């Protein structure tokens, strides 16, 4: 049942709702974000403590932070054994996968899942936030990213096709072949808008275009794949492993992006990466909206399983780091040494807006 050798045992739970400020606002097609809303979970047993998190953002999941927090408090109050917690979370995976994942990955930690003991170096992408109408500032931002060694840059679109085409072209001119561009539509377009954008997009230096249409609009995904001159990737459309097969059957994606927070367990995520390859597509992994805890877990899974630049860079968007020691960065890469981190409880206390459960045993 568990990914590690974790027998049924008595547990206590401690959960917190955190609000972490962002260094700069994060621009998305459905709004500008200034903070991360985070569910942090600790599972305590006689064998140790396991930690997990879920960062809940509108557009990434149908869950809200209020709903997730209500569920988390309920689980914290009523689940007294590992088997009880697993049973409840498995039932929640369809309706509240992010919240369930916070608890299930904490159990993965508690079970000493060997995935979390991997070591190595993994390359991330860099995110471009500047706008074409302030070219000097945009150019400075891009040169800084390239100077740090980023070879893949992410560009957000999904507002208005012609303005987005101009944004991409200006960035392409500045980059001048020194990095690949990963274009993210964030579900911002209708079908006709997506066709307009993709039919006019020059493919030079474009790695892929990600999720231009709504997550549930599989007909649009199939339609735009027939006219696109560049590879396409699905992200928000992919919630379960069966969605990988659906994308492959419809031939509407060249790339599939997975996030741990949708899939519940580390081993399920690893299986999903293999499934993408088996179906003839290329895997991308990573959540740009996660704390260093979630990013570290995804990095552990990525090592040896993913060849594309990782998107688990949410920890770089906030000055608040939950792990001790902090993740070690070398240019555009993160280096893992195989050791298990701890949680900075002072950071948790400072940024918690609410806490319930067995915190007295941790403080």
Beta strands, then each sheet from edge to edge (+ up, - down):
strand 1: 12-28
strand 2: 31-45
strand 3: 48-55
strand 4: 119-123
strand 5: 126-128
strand 6: 152-156
strand 7: 180-184
strand 8: 206-210
strand 9: 232-234
strand 10: 255-258
strand 11: 282-285
strand 12: 323-324
strand 13: 328-330
strand 14: 333-337
strand 15: 342-343
strand 16: 352-357
sheet 1: 3+ 2- 1+ 16-
sheet 2: 4+ 14- 13+
sheet 3: 5+ 6+ 7+ 8+ 9+ 10+ 11+
sheet 4: 12+ 15-
end
